[in-house]
Amino acid sequence: MTKQDETKVGRRDFLRALGAGAGVAATAATPLAGVAKADTENNDEKRKARYKETDHVKTFYRVNRYPG
């Protein structure tokens, strides 16, 4: 082999290194995103009913009924 062939980086090696770098960057950024989100609801607020049957919801269910 010549000296030029030894120092040449293949396309697959380059893409593999690029993918590994992206994985490390995503892993490093994940804990920072979790710290920024604080849990602001107490237990009573977490357990309250959130479904509200408004006119919009009623219309959605009426329009999207499928024949039986």
C-alpha positions as CSV (number, residue, x, y, z in Angstrom):
1,M,0.0,0.0,0.0
2,T,1.1,3.5,-0.6
3,K,1.3,6.2,1.9
4,Q,-1.7,8.0,0.3
5,D,-4.0,5.0,0.8
6,E,-3.2,4.7,4.5
7,T,-4.2,8.2,5.4
8,K,-7.4,8.3,3.3
9,V,-10.6,8.2,5.4
10,G,-13.4,6.2,3.8
11,R,-16.9,7.5,3.5
12,R,-18.3,4.9,5.8
13,D,-15.7,5.7,8.5
14,F,-16.6,9.4,8.2
15,L,-20.3,8.8,8.5
16,R,-19.8,6.4,11.4
17,A,-17.8,9.0,13.3
18,L,-20.4,11.7,12.5
19,G,-23.2,9.5,13.8
20,A,-21.3,8.7,17.0
21,G,-20.7,12.4,17.5
22,A,-24.3,13.2,17.1
23,G,-25.3,10.5,19.6
24,V,-22.9,11.9,22.2
25,A,-24.2,15.4,21.7
26,A,-27.8,14.2,22.1
27,T,-26.9,12.3,25.2
28,A,-25.1,15.3,26.7
29,A,-28.0,17.6,26.0
30,T,-30.7,15.4,27.5
31,P,-30.0,15.9,31.2
32,L,-30.0,19.7,30.7
33,A,-33.5,19.6,29.3
34,G,-34.8,17.6,32.2
35,V,-33.4,20.1,34.7
36,A,-35.2,23.0,33.1
37,K,-38.6,21.3,33.5
38,A,-39.8,21.6,37.0
39,D,-42.9,19.8,38.3
40,T,-45.2,22.6,39.2
41,E,-48.4,20.6,39.9
42,N,-49.2,19.1,43.3
43,N,-50.9,15.7,43.7
44,D,-54.4,17.2,43.8
45,E,-53.8,19.0,40.5
46,K,-52.4,15.9,38.9
47,R,-55.5,13.9,39.7
48,K,-58.2,16.3,38.7
49,A,-60.4,15.6,35.7
50,R,-59.1,17.3,32.6
51,Y,-61.8,16.2,30.1
52,K,-64.3,18.9,29.4
53,E,-67.2,18.2,27.1
54,T,-67.4,21.4,25.2
55,D,-69.3,22.2,22.0
56,H,-66.2,21.6,20.0
57,V,-65.7,18.1,21.4
58,K,-69.4,17.2,20.9
59,T,-69.2,18.4,17.3
60,F,-66.0,16.3,16.7
61,Y,-67.6,13.1,18.0
62,R,-70.9,13.8,16.1
63,V,-69.2,14.4,12.8
64,N,-66.8,11.5,13.1
65,R,-69.3,8.8,13.8
66,Y,-68.8,5.8,11.6
67,P,-71.7,3.6,10.4
68,G,-72.1,0.5,12.5
